[in-house]
Amino acid sequence: MADLHPSIACPESGPGLYWVYILQSADGAYYVGQTSDLRERLRKHRLGLGSKHTHDHVTPQLVYADPLVDLTAAVQRERQLKRWSRSKKAALIRSDFDRLRKLSRSRDQPIVTGRAFPQTAKRVVYPREWGLQPRANALANLRRGG
Protein backbone atom coordinates (compact mmCIF):
# COMPACT_ATOMS: atom_id res chain seq x y z
CA MET A 1 0.00 0.00 0.00
CA ALA A 2 1.25 3.47 -0.86
CA ASP A 3 2.27 5.94 1.84
CA LEU A 4 -0.67 8.35 2.07
CA HIS A 5 -0.14 11.94 3.20
CA PRO A 6 -2.69 13.79 5.33
CA SER A 7 -4.97 16.03 3.29
CA ILE A 8 -4.85 19.77 3.83
CA ALA A 9 -7.68 22.29 3.85
CA CYS A 10 -8.24 24.16 0.62
CA PRO A 11 -6.73 27.64 1.07
CA GLU A 12 -8.78 30.70 0.18
CA SER A 13 -8.12 32.00 -3.31
CA GLY A 14 -7.75 35.68 -4.01
CA PRO A 15 -7.63 37.84 -7.10
CA GLY A 16 -4.34 37.53 -8.96
CA LEU A 17 -3.32 34.30 -7.23
CA TYR A 18 -2.45 31.10 -9.06
CA TRP A 19 -2.03 27.77 -7.34
CA VAL A 20 0.26 24.86 -8.04
CA TYR A 21 -1.11 21.85 -6.21
CA ILE A 22 -0.57 18.15 -5.67
CA LEU A 23 -3.42 15.70 -5.19
CA GLN A 24 -2.99 12.17 -3.90
CA SER A 25 -5.57 9.51 -4.68
CA ALA A 26 -6.58 6.58 -2.48
CA ASP A 27 -4.13 4.32 -4.35
CA GLY A 28 -1.27 6.74 -3.58
CA ALA A 29 -0.89 8.21 -7.09
CA TYR A 30 0.07 11.89 -7.32
CA TYR A 31 -1.44 14.45 -9.66
CA VAL A 32 0.22 17.86 -10.16
CA GLY A 33 -1.76 20.79 -11.55
CA GLN A 34 -2.15 24.57 -11.54
CA THR A 35 -5.20 26.82 -11.45
CA SER A 36 -6.44 30.27 -10.51
CA ASP A 37 -9.46 28.86 -8.61
CA LEU A 38 -8.30 26.02 -6.42
CA ARG A 39 -11.64 25.36 -4.73
CA GLU A 40 -13.48 24.96 -8.06
CA ARG A 41 -10.69 22.85 -9.55
CA LEU A 42 -10.79 20.49 -6.55
CA ARG A 43 -14.57 20.19 -6.91
CA LYS A 44 -14.14 19.16 -10.55
CA HIS A 45 -11.42 16.64 -9.68
CA ARG A 46 -13.63 15.07 -7.01
CA LEU A 47 -16.48 14.76 -9.52
CA GLY A 48 -14.13 13.06 -11.98
CA LEU A 49 -14.25 16.02 -14.39
CA GLY A 50 -10.88 17.61 -13.59
CA SER A 51 -8.62 15.33 -15.64
CA LYS A 52 -8.38 11.79 -16.96
CA HIS A 53 -5.92 10.96 -14.18
CA THR A 54 -8.25 11.97 -11.35
CA HIS A 55 -11.14 10.31 -13.15
CA ASP A 56 -9.19 7.03 -13.19
CA HIS A 57 -7.71 7.42 -9.66
CA VAL A 58 -10.61 7.96 -7.29
CA THR A 59 -10.92 10.14 -4.17
CA PRO A 60 -8.18 12.70 -4.81
CA GLN A 61 -7.12 14.61 -1.69
CA LEU A 62 -5.25 17.91 -1.62
CA VAL A 63 -1.84 17.32 -0.02
CA TYR A 64 0.14 20.38 -1.23
CA ALA A 65 -0.76 23.87 -2.45
CA ASP A 66 1.61 26.71 -3.31
CA PRO A 67 0.35 30.21 -4.21
CA LEU A 68 2.06 32.22 -6.95
CA VAL A 69 1.27 35.70 -8.27
CA ASP A 70 2.19 35.07 -11.89
CA LEU A 71 0.58 32.62 -14.34
CA THR A 72 3.85 32.01 -16.16
CA ALA A 73 5.57 31.14 -12.89
CA ALA A 74 2.71 28.78 -11.98
CA VAL A 75 2.93 26.96 -15.31
CA GLN A 76 6.71 26.67 -15.01
CA ARG A 77 6.46 25.38 -11.45
CA GLU A 78 3.81 22.83 -12.46
CA ARG A 79 6.03 21.55 -15.26
CA GLN A 80 9.00 21.40 -12.91
CA LEU A 81 7.09 19.35 -10.34
CA LYS A 82 5.71 17.01 -13.01
CA ARG A 83 9.30 16.12 -13.94
CA TRP A 84 10.23 15.34 -10.33
CA SER A 85 10.49 11.81 -9.02
CA ARG A 86 7.88 10.44 -6.66
CA SER A 87 10.41 10.68 -3.80
CA LYS A 88 11.05 14.38 -4.44
CA LYS A 89 7.30 15.11 -4.54
CA ALA A 90 6.84 13.24 -1.25
CA ALA A 91 9.66 15.24 0.36
CA LEU A 92 8.09 18.49 -0.86
CA ILE A 93 4.67 17.48 0.50
CA ARG A 94 6.26 16.70 3.89
CA SER A 95 8.28 19.96 3.74
CA ASP A 96 11.40 17.81 4.20
CA PHE A 97 13.82 20.21 2.56
CA ASP A 98 16.91 18.29 3.73
CA ARG A 99 15.65 15.16 1.94
CA LEU A 100 14.59 17.21 -1.08
CA ARG A 101 18.09 18.67 -1.30
CA LYS A 102 19.66 15.20 -1.10
CA LEU A 103 17.39 13.97 -3.89
CA SER A 104 18.29 16.88 -6.17
CA ARG A 105 20.69 16.11 -9.02
CA SER A 106 22.64 19.32 -8.55
CA ARG A 107 22.33 20.15 -4.87
CA ASP A 108 24.74 23.06 -4.91
CA GLN A 109 23.72 24.62 -8.21
CA PRO A 110 20.65 26.73 -9.01
CA ILE A 111 18.12 25.12 -11.34
CA VAL A 112 17.96 26.73 -14.80
CA THR A 113 14.48 26.79 -16.30
CA GLY A 114 12.94 28.26 -19.41
CA ARG A 115 12.61 25.25 -21.71
CA ALA A 116 8.84 25.60 -21.68
CA PHE A 117 9.04 29.17 -22.94
CA PRO A 118 11.91 29.35 -25.47
CA GLN A 119 11.02 32.92 -26.48
CA THR A 120 11.90 34.17 -22.98
CA ALA A 121 15.32 34.50 -21.47
CA LYS A 122 16.38 31.62 -19.30
CA ARG A 123 16.10 32.43 -15.65
CA VAL A 124 17.56 30.86 -12.57
CA VAL A 125 15.21 29.48 -9.93
CA TYR A 126 16.69 29.08 -6.47
CA PRO A 127 15.25 26.84 -3.77
CA ARG A 128 12.46 28.77 -2.05
CA GLU A 129 14.14 28.58 1.38
CA TRP A 130 17.02 30.68 0.02
CA GLY A 131 14.59 33.59 -0.37
CA LEU A 132 16.03 34.65 -3.73
CA GLN A 133 13.01 34.29 -6.03
CA PRO A 134 12.80 37.12 -8.56
CA ARG A 135 9.74 39.33 -8.37
CA ALA A 136 7.07 39.12 -11.07
CA ASN A 137 7.96 42.60 -12.43
CA ALA A 138 11.63 41.59 -12.75
CA LEU A 139 10.55 38.61 -14.87
CA ALA A 140 8.44 40.91 -17.04
CA ASN A 141 11.48 43.16 -17.55
CA LEU A 142 13.54 40.14 -18.61
CA ARG A 143 10.91 39.23 -21.21
CA ARG A 144 10.88 42.76 -22.59
CA GLY A 145 14.66 42.71 -22.83
CA GLY A 146 15.12 45.45 -20.24
C-alpha positions as CSV (number, residue, x, y, z in Angstrom):
1,M,0.0,0.0,0.0
2,A,1.3,3.5,-0.9
3,D,2.3,5.9,1.8
4,L,-0.7,8.4,2.1
5,H,-0.1,11.9,3.2
6,P,-2.7,13.8,5.3
7,S,-5.0,16.0,3.3
8,I,-4.8,19.8,3.8
9,A,-7.7,22.3,3.9
10,C,-8.2,24.2,0.6
11,P,-6.7,27.6,1.1
12,E,-8.8,30.7,0.2
13,S,-8.1,32.0,-3.3
14,G,-7.8,35.7,-4.0
15,P,-7.6,37.8,-7.1
16,G,-4.3,37.5,-9.0
17,L,-3.3,34.3,-7.2
18,Y,-2.5,31.1,-9.1
19,W,-2.0,27.8,-7.3
20,V,0.3,24.9,-8.0
21,Y,-1.1,21.9,-6.2
22,I,-0.6,18.1,-5.7
23,L,-3.4,15.7,-5.2
24,Q,-3.0,12.2,-3.9
25,S,-5.6,9.5,-4.7
26,A,-6.6,6.6,-2.5
27,D,-4.1,4.3,-4.4
28,G,-1.3,6.7,-3.6
29,A,-0.9,8.2,-7.1
30,Y,0.1,11.9,-7.3
31,Y,-1.4,14.5,-9.7
32,V,0.2,17.9,-10.2
33,G,-1.8,20.8,-11.5
34,Q,-2.1,24.6,-11.5
35,T,-5.2,26.8,-11.5
36,S,-6.4,30.3,-10.5
37,D,-9.5,28.9,-8.6
38,L,-8.3,26.0,-6.4
39,R,-11.6,25.4,-4.7
40,E,-13.5,25.0,-8.1
41,R,-10.7,22.8,-9.5
42,L,-10.8,20.5,-6.6
43,R,-14.6,20.2,-6.9
44,K,-14.1,19.2,-10.6
45,H,-11.4,16.6,-9.7
46,R,-13.6,15.1,-7.0
47,L,-16.5,14.8,-9.5
48,G,-14.1,13.1,-12.0
49,L,-14.3,16.0,-14.4
50,G,-10.9,17.6,-13.6
51,S,-8.6,15.3,-15.6
52,K,-8.4,11.8,-17.0
53,H,-5.9,11.0,-14.2
54,T,-8.3,12.0,-11.3
55,H,-11.1,10.3,-13.1
56,D,-9.2,7.0,-13.2
57,H,-7.7,7.4,-9.7
58,V,-10.6,8.0,-7.3
59,T,-10.9,10.1,-4.2
60,P,-8.2,12.7,-4.8
61,Q,-7.1,14.6,-1.7
62,L,-5.2,17.9,-1.6
63,V,-1.8,17.3,0.0
64,Y,0.1,20.4,-1.2
65,A,-0.8,23.9,-2.4
66,D,1.6,26.7,-3.3
67,P,0.3,30.2,-4.2
68,L,2.1,32.2,-6.9
69,V,1.3,35.7,-8.3
70,D,2.2,35.1,-11.9
71,L,0.6,32.6,-14.3
72,T,3.9,32.0,-16.2
73,A,5.6,31.1,-12.9
74,A,2.7,28.8,-12.0
75,V,2.9,27.0,-15.3
76,Q,6.7,26.7,-15.0
77,R,6.5,25.4,-11.4
78,E,3.8,22.8,-12.5
79,R,6.0,21.5,-15.3
80,Q,9.0,21.4,-12.9
81,L,7.1,19.3,-10.3
82,K,5.7,17.0,-13.0
83,R,9.3,16.1,-13.9
84,W,10.2,15.3,-10.3
85,S,10.5,11.8,-9.0
86,R,7.9,10.4,-6.7
87,S,10.4,10.7,-3.8
88,K,11.0,14.4,-4.4
89,K,7.3,15.1,-4.5
90,A,6.8,13.2,-1.2
91,A,9.7,15.2,0.4
92,L,8.1,18.5,-0.9
93,I,4.7,17.5,0.5
94,R,6.3,16.7,3.9
95,S,8.3,20.0,3.7
96,D,11.4,17.8,4.2
97,F,13.8,20.2,2.6
98,D,16.9,18.3,3.7
99,R,15.6,15.2,1.9
100,L,14.6,17.2,-1.1
101,R,18.1,18.7,-1.3
102,K,19.7,15.2,-1.1
103,L,17.4,14.0,-3.9
104,S,18.3,16.9,-6.2
105,R,20.7,16.1,-9.0
106,S,22.6,19.3,-8.5
107,R,22.3,20.2,-4.9
108,D,24.7,23.1,-4.9
109,Q,23.7,24.6,-8.2
110,P,20.7,26.7,-9.0
111,I,18.1,25.1,-11.3
112,V,18.0,26.7,-14.8
113,T,14.5,26.8,-16.3
114,G,12.9,28.3,-19.4
115,R,12.6,25.2,-21.7
116,A,8.8,25.6,-21.7
117,F,9.0,29.2,-22.9
118,P,11.9,29.4,-25.5
119,Q,11.0,32.9,-26.5
120,T,11.9,34.2,-23.0
121,A,15.3,34.5,-21.5
122,K,16.4,31.6,-19.3
123,R,16.1,32.4,-15.6
124,V,17.6,30.9,-12.6
125,V,15.2,29.5,-9.9
126,Y,16.7,29.1,-6.5
127,P,15.3,26.8,-3.8
128,R,12.5,28.8,-2.0
129,E,14.1,28.6,1.4
130,W,17.0,30.7,0.0
131,G,14.6,33.6,-0.4
132,L,16.0,34.6,-3.7
133,Q,13.0,34.3,-6.0
134,P,12.8,37.1,-8.6
135,R,9.7,39.3,-8.4
136,A,7.1,39.1,-11.1
137,N,8.0,42.6,-12.4
138,A,11.6,41.6,-12.7
139,L,10.6,38.6,-14.9
140,A,8.4,40.9,-17.0
141,N,11.5,43.2,-17.5
142,L,13.5,40.1,-18.6
143,R,10.9,39.2,-21.2
144,R,10.9,42.8,-22.6
145,G,14.7,42.7,-22.8
146,G,15.1,45.4,-20.2
